[in-house]
Amino acid sequence: MVKVIEIGQIIAGPTAGLIFSDLGFDVIKIEQPGKGDIGRYLRKSSSGTFPFYNRNKKSLTLDLKLGKEIFLRLIKKSDILIDNLAAGAMEKFGLGYDSLKEVNPGLIYISIKGYGPGPYSNRNSLDYPIEVETGVAYMTGLKDRPLRLGGSIIDMGAAMFGVIGALNALLKRNVTGKGEKIEIGLFETGFFFMGQHVVTYQINNEPLEPLNEQGFAWGIYDFFETKDGKKLFIGITTDSQWKKFCSTFHFQLCNNEYYDKNENRYDMRKELIPKLQEFFKNFNFDELLNKLEEANISFAKLNRPWDLLNDPHATLKLVNYNYNGIKIKAPTPPIGFQNKFDPPRLGENSEEILKELNYSEEEIKAFKDRGII
């Protein structure tokens, strides 16, 4: 089994560890004795952070400064290391990639920082500041009001790129026997996500307005209210979908051939959307949903995240586990999952892991007494 060591805090590193664990890899989360992952102590709107990102892992408490020898023994038997501490932190402990590859030449080292290699590589950062700096907040918000995304997408995206890089490195290691360092920046992740807009700017040679101000590329791509006061998002993105819509609904403008092309529907949105708003108010929510489904038109119910706990499709994508006496249901990665453990208590697996490294009970007790674990 591939062994993964996670030195991660809050979201980016823990996301990578969660994906690896759900792929069936053995993930050991290293945490500071007596403290642990900052995510353990987040409250209110962030209280689900630790239990969501840290199921299916083992927890080893270890002071990296005092327990360097223990860490190196663990690294010798490991395949992948995830590090999303501050820039230069592992090097200060004498545990940077250049040192670790001498101990284990096959080690694959995932480094997730605020910025990848370049002039800003020593800057620390977080998800939201990176959204601001890369234009994500600008494109998400409204004029003069940049907004944060509703999830830590930059952190999670960086973790996914780290996992992709590591899986590729594992394939190469099968041939070369050598590991490598994979450097992922939150900045580079957000910048990549904005690539479409960067290219659009160069093609049109003019600034873009935020997406929610300028609209999208489709003539019909908006929220519509039904007779019973509920909302559906409806997207008609192709001319063939428009024909299906027309044959199902017999909307008044369907008789005008001008609207048969998306570019014309796009240009006429100021006329088209208000007429559709009024038209859809003739239908109850369930009636409209069924007719859209019949016509195979893209639509979406306006949900809050927790509404999905009762959604017949979403409930098939949930994993059940326990956290601090609470029964939890949480979404699984789209790639599937292999769940074995509840989120670990701080240091829950320390003795087990140290015994696997051939430390005696006397040595383990001494480590505890000295505050190493």
C-alpha positions as CSV (number, residue, x, y, z in Angstrom):
1,M,0.0,0.0,0.0
2,V,1.2,3.5,-0.9
3,K,2.0,5.4,2.3
4,V,1.3,9.2,2.4
5,I,2.5,11.6,5.1
6,E,0.5,14.7,5.5
7,I,1.8,17.8,7.2
8,G,-1.2,19.9,6.5
9,Q,-3.3,22.6,8.1
10,I,-6.9,23.6,7.5
11,I,-7.7,22.9,3.9
12,A,-5.1,22.6,1.1
13,G,-2.9,19.9,2.6
14,P,-5.8,18.0,4.2
15,T,-7.7,18.0,0.9
16,A,-4.8,16.2,-0.8
17,G,-4.6,13.8,2.1
18,L,-8.3,13.1,1.9
19,I,-8.2,12.4,-1.8
20,F,-5.3,10.0,-1.3
21,S,-7.0,8.2,1.5
22,D,-10.2,7.8,-0.5
23,L,-8.1,6.3,-3.3
24,G,-7.0,3.6,-0.8
25,F,-3.6,5.0,0.2
26,D,-2.5,4.8,3.8
27,V,-2.5,8.4,5.1
28,I,-0.7,9.5,8.3
29,K,-1.4,13.1,9.4
30,I,1.4,14.6,11.5
31,E,0.2,17.2,14.1
32,Q,1.9,19.3,16.7
33,P,1.7,17.7,20.2
34,G,-1.0,19.4,22.3
35,K,-2.2,21.6,19.4
36,G,-2.8,19.8,16.2
37,D,-4.3,21.1,13.0
38,I,-5.8,24.6,13.3
39,G,-8.9,23.2,11.7
40,R,-9.7,21.3,14.9
41,Y,-10.5,24.5,16.6
42,L,-12.5,26.5,14.0
43,R,-16.0,27.3,15.1
44,K,-19.4,28.6,13.7
45,S,-19.4,28.8,9.9
46,S,-16.1,26.8,9.7
47,S,-16.8,24.2,12.3
48,G,-17.1,21.5,9.7
49,T,-13.6,22.0,8.4
50,F,-11.7,19.4,10.3
51,P,-14.3,16.6,10.3
52,F,-14.9,17.0,6.5
53,Y,-11.2,17.1,5.4
54,N,-9.7,14.6,7.8
55,R,-11.7,11.4,7.9
56,N,-10.0,8.2,6.8
57,K,-6.6,9.2,8.2
58,K,-4.4,8.3,11.1
59,S,-3.0,11.0,13.5
60,L,0.6,11.0,14.7
61,T,1.6,13.8,17.1
62,L,5.2,14.8,16.5
63,D,7.3,17.8,17.2
64,L,9.3,18.1,14.0
65,K,12.1,20.0,15.7
66,L,12.6,17.6,18.6
67,G,11.5,14.4,16.8
68,K,13.6,14.7,13.6
69,E,15.0,11.2,13.9
70,I,11.5,9.7,14.2
71,F,10.3,11.7,11.2
72,L,13.3,10.5,9.1
73,R,12.6,6.9,10.0
74,L,9.0,7.4,8.9
75,I,10.1,9.0,5.7
76,K,12.3,6.0,4.8
77,K,9.1,3.9,4.7
78,S,6.9,6.4,2.9
79,D,6.1,7.2,-0.7
80,I,4.5,10.7,-0.7
81,L,4.8,13.7,1.6
82,I,2.3,16.6,1.6
83,D,3.6,19.8,3.0
84,N,1.4,23.0,3.1
85,L,3.2,24.7,6.0
86,A,4.5,28.3,5.5
87,A,7.2,28.8,2.9
88,G,10.6,27.6,4.2
89,A,9.2,26.0,7.4
90,M,10.4,22.5,6.6
91,E,13.8,23.8,5.5
92,K,14.2,25.4,9.0
93,F,13.7,22.0,10.5
94,G,16.3,20.6,8.2
95,L,13.5,18.5,6.5
96,G,13.3,20.1,3.1
97,Y,13.1,18.1,0.0
98,D,16.9,18.2,-0.7
99,S,17.5,16.6,2.8
100,L,14.7,14.1,2.6
101,K,15.6,12.7,-0.8
102,E,19.0,11.7,0.6
103,V,17.1,9.5,3.1
104,N,14.5,8.3,0.5
105,P,15.4,8.9,-3.1
106,G,12.0,7.6,-4.2
107,L,10.1,10.2,-2.1
108,I,7.5,12.3,-3.9
109,Y,7.3,15.6,-2.1
110,I,4.1,17.8,-2.7
111,S,4.8,21.3,-1.6
112,I,1.6,23.5,-1.6
113,K,2.4,27.2,-0.8
114,G,0.9,30.6,-1.5
115,Y,3.1,31.0,-4.5
116,G,5.1,28.7,-6.7
117,P,8.7,29.4,-7.8
118,G,9.2,33.0,-8.8
119,P,9.6,36.5,-7.3
120,Y,6.8,35.9,-4.7
121,S,7.8,32.4,-3.7
122,N,8.6,33.4,-0.1
123,R,5.2,35.2,0.5
124,N,2.6,33.4,2.6
125,S,-1.0,33.6,1.5
126,L,-4.5,32.1,1.9
127,D,-7.4,31.2,-0.3
128,Y,-9.3,34.5,-0.3
129,P,-6.2,36.8,-0.8
130,I,-5.3,34.7,-3.8
131,E,-8.8,34.9,-5.1
132,V,-8.4,38.7,-4.9
133,E,-5.0,38.8,-6.5
134,T,-5.7,36.4,-9.4
135,G,-9.0,38.1,-10.4
136,V,-11.2,35.3,-9.2
137,A,-13.0,37.7,-6.7
138,Y,-13.3,40.3,-9.4
139,M,-14.9,37.9,-11.9
140,T,-17.2,36.4,-9.2
141,G,-18.5,39.6,-7.7
142,L,-20.3,42.7,-9.0
143,K,-19.0,46.1,-10.1
144,D,-16.9,47.6,-7.3
145,R,-17.7,44.6,-5.1
146,P,-15.4,41.7,-5.5
147,L,-16.7,38.6,-3.7
148,R,-15.2,35.4,-2.3
149,L,-16.3,32.1,-3.7
150,G,-18.7,30.0,-1.6
151,G,-16.0,27.3,-1.0
152,S,-12.3,27.2,-0.6
153,I,-11.9,26.3,-4.3
154,I,-8.3,27.7,-4.6
155,D,-7.1,25.6,-1.7
156,M,-8.9,22.5,-3.0
157,G,-7.9,23.1,-6.6
158,A,-4.2,23.3,-5.5
159,A,-4.6,20.1,-3.6
160,M,-6.1,18.3,-6.7
161,F,-3.2,19.5,-8.9
162,G,-0.8,18.2,-6.2
163,V,-2.5,14.8,-6.3
164,I,-2.4,14.7,-10.1
165,G,1.3,15.6,-10.1
166,A,2.0,12.9,-7.5
167,L,0.1,10.2,-9.3
168,N,2.1,11.1,-12.5
169,A,5.3,11.0,-10.4
170,L,4.4,7.5,-9.1
171,L,4.1,6.3,-12.7
172,K,7.5,7.7,-13.6
173,R,9.1,6.3,-10.4
174,N,8.0,2.8,-11.6
175,V,10.5,3.3,-14.4
176,T,13.3,5.5,-12.9
177,G,13.1,4.5,-9.2
178,K,13.4,8.2,-8.4
179,G,10.9,10.6,-6.7
180,E,10.6,14.3,-7.3
181,K,9.4,17.5,-5.8
182,I,6.0,18.9,-7.0
183,E,5.5,22.6,-6.3
184,I,2.0,23.9,-6.3
185,G,1.1,27.5,-5.7
186,L,-2.3,28.8,-4.7
187,F,-1.6,31.8,-7.0
188,E,-0.8,29.6,-10.0
189,T,-4.0,27.6,-9.3
190,G,-6.2,30.7,-9.3
191,F,-4.4,32.2,-12.3
192,F,-5.0,29.0,-14.2
193,F,-8.7,29.1,-13.3
194,M,-8.9,32.6,-14.8
195,G,-7.1,31.5,-18.0
196,Q,-10.2,31.8,-20.1
197,H,-10.7,35.5,-19.1
198,V,-7.0,36.3,-19.6
199,V,-7.2,35.0,-23.2
200,T,-10.5,36.7,-23.8
201,Y,-9.0,40.0,-22.8
202,Q,-6.2,39.6,-25.3
203,I,-8.6,38.7,-28.1
204,N,-11.0,41.6,-27.6
205,N,-8.4,44.0,-26.3
206,E,-10.8,45.4,-23.7
207,P,-11.5,44.8,-20.0
208,L,-14.2,42.3,-19.0
209,E,-16.9,43.1,-16.5
210,P,-17.5,40.6,-13.7
211,L,-19.5,37.6,-15.0
212,N,-22.6,38.4,-13.0
213,E,-22.6,41.9,-14.6
214,Q,-21.9,41.1,-18.2
215,G,-23.9,37.9,-18.5
216,F,-22.6,34.7,-20.0
217,A,-22.2,33.6,-23.6
218,W,-25.7,32.2,-23.8
219,G,-28.9,34.0,-24.6
220,I,-30.9,32.1,-22.0
221,Y,-28.8,31.4,-18.9
222,D,-30.6,32.8,-15.8
223,F,-32.9,32.4,-12.8
224,F,-36.7,32.2,-13.4
225,E,-39.5,32.3,-10.8
226,T,-42.4,29.9,-11.0
227,K,-46.1,30.5,-10.1
228,D,-45.6,29.1,-6.6
229,G,-42.7,31.5,-5.9
230,K,-39.8,29.0,-6.3
231,K,-36.7,29.5,-8.5
232,L,-35.1,27.5,-11.2
233,F,-31.9,28.3,-13.2
234,I,-32.4,27.4,-16.8
235,G,-29.7,27.2,-19.5
236,I,-30.4,26.9,-23.2
237,T,-27.0,26.9,-24.7
238,T,-27.4,25.4,-28.2
239,D,-29.7,26.0,-31.1
240,S,-30.9,22.4,-31.0
241,Q,-31.9,22.9,-27.3
242,W,-33.8,26.0,-28.4
243,K,-35.8,23.9,-30.9
244,K,-36.5,21.3,-28.2
245,F,-37.6,24.0,-25.8
246,C,-39.9,25.5,-28.5
247,S,-41.5,22.2,-29.4
248,T,-42.2,21.5,-25.7
249,F,-43.3,25.0,-24.5
250,H,-44.6,26.8,-27.7
251,F,-43.2,30.1,-26.4
252,Q,-44.4,33.1,-28.4
253,L,-41.0,34.1,-29.7
254,C,-40.4,30.6,-31.1
255,N,-42.3,31.7,-34.2
256,N,-39.6,34.2,-35.0
257,E,-36.8,32.6,-36.9
258,Y,-34.4,35.3,-35.7
259,Y,-34.2,33.7,-32.3
260,D,-33.1,30.3,-33.8
261,K,-29.5,31.3,-33.3
262,N,-27.8,31.7,-29.9
263,E,-25.9,34.8,-30.9
264,N,-29.2,36.5,-31.8
265,R,-30.8,35.4,-28.6
266,Y,-27.8,36.7,-26.7
267,D,-28.1,40.1,-28.4
268,M,-31.8,40.3,-27.6
269,R,-31.5,39.3,-23.9
270,K,-33.1,42.5,-22.7
271,E,-36.2,41.7,-24.5
272,L,-36.1,37.9,-24.3
273,I,-35.4,37.3,-20.6
274,P,-38.3,39.5,-19.2
275,K,-40.7,37.8,-21.6
276,L,-39.5,34.4,-20.4
277,Q,-39.8,35.5,-16.8
278,E,-43.5,36.2,-17.3
279,F,-44.0,33.1,-19.3
280,F,-42.5,30.7,-16.7
281,K,-44.7,32.3,-14.0
282,N,-47.6,30.3,-15.7
283,F,-46.1,27.1,-14.4
284,N,-45.8,25.6,-10.9
285,F,-42.3,24.5,-9.9
286,D,-42.9,20.7,-10.3
287,E,-44.7,21.2,-13.6
288,L,-41.9,23.3,-15.1
289,L,-39.2,21.0,-13.8
290,N,-40.9,18.0,-15.4
291,K,-41.4,19.7,-18.8
292,L,-37.7,20.8,-18.8
293,E,-36.6,17.3,-18.0
294,E,-38.9,16.0,-20.8
295,A,-37.2,18.4,-23.3
296,N,-33.7,17.6,-21.9
297,I,-33.0,21.2,-21.2
298,S,-30.4,22.1,-18.6
299,F,-31.9,23.4,-15.3
300,A,-31.0,23.5,-11.6
301,K,-33.0,24.0,-8.5
302,L,-31.8,26.8,-6.3
303,N,-30.4,24.9,-3.3
304,R,-28.4,25.7,-0.2
305,P,-25.6,23.2,0.4
306,W,-27.4,21.4,3.2
307,D,-30.5,20.9,1.1
308,L,-28.6,18.2,-0.7
309,L,-28.8,16.0,2.4
310,N,-32.3,15.2,1.2
311,D,-31.7,15.2,-2.5
312,P,-32.3,11.7,-4.1
313,H,-29.2,12.0,-6.3
314,A,-26.9,13.6,-3.7
315,T,-27.8,11.1,-1.0
316,L,-26.1,8.4,-3.1
317,K,-22.9,10.3,-2.9
318,L,-22.6,10.6,0.9
319,V,-20.3,8.8,3.3
320,N,-21.4,8.2,6.9
321,Y,-19.1,8.5,9.9
322,N,-18.9,9.9,13.4
323,Y,-17.2,12.9,14.8
324,N,-17.2,13.8,18.5
325,G,-20.3,11.8,19.0
326,I,-22.1,13.4,16.1
327,K,-23.2,11.3,13.1
328,I,-22.0,13.0,10.0
329,K,-22.9,12.6,6.3
330,A,-20.5,14.2,3.9
331,P,-20.0,14.2,0.1
332,T,-17.4,11.9,-1.4
333,P,-14.9,12.8,-4.2
334,P,-16.3,12.2,-7.7
335,I,-13.7,9.5,-8.1
336,G,-15.2,7.3,-5.4
337,F,-13.9,6.5,-2.0
338,Q,-12.7,3.8,0.4
339,N,-13.6,4.9,3.9
340,K,-12.1,3.2,6.9
341,F,-11.7,5.7,9.7
342,D,-13.6,8.5,11.4
343,P,-11.7,11.7,11.8
344,P,-8.9,10.9,14.3
345,R,-8.5,12.3,17.8
346,L,-5.3,14.2,18.1
347,G,-2.5,11.7,18.3
348,E,-4.9,8.8,18.3
349,N,-2.5,6.5,16.3
350,S,0.9,7.7,17.6
351,E,1.8,4.6,19.6
352,E,0.6,2.3,16.8
353,I,2.7,4.1,14.2
354,L,5.8,4.3,16.4
355,K,5.6,0.6,17.1
356,E,5.5,-0.1,13.4
357,L,8.7,1.9,13.2
358,N,10.2,-0.5,15.7
359,Y,10.3,1.8,18.7
360,S,9.8,0.1,22.0
361,E,7.2,0.9,24.6
362,E,10.0,2.4,26.8
363,E,11.1,4.7,24.0
364,I,7.6,5.7,23.2
365,K,7.0,6.6,26.9
366,A,10.2,8.7,26.8
367,F,9.1,10.5,23.7
368,K,5.8,11.4,25.5
369,D,7.6,12.5,28.7
370,R,9.9,14.8,26.6
371,G,6.9,16.3,24.6
372,I,8.2,14.9,21.3
373,I,4.9,13.2,20.6
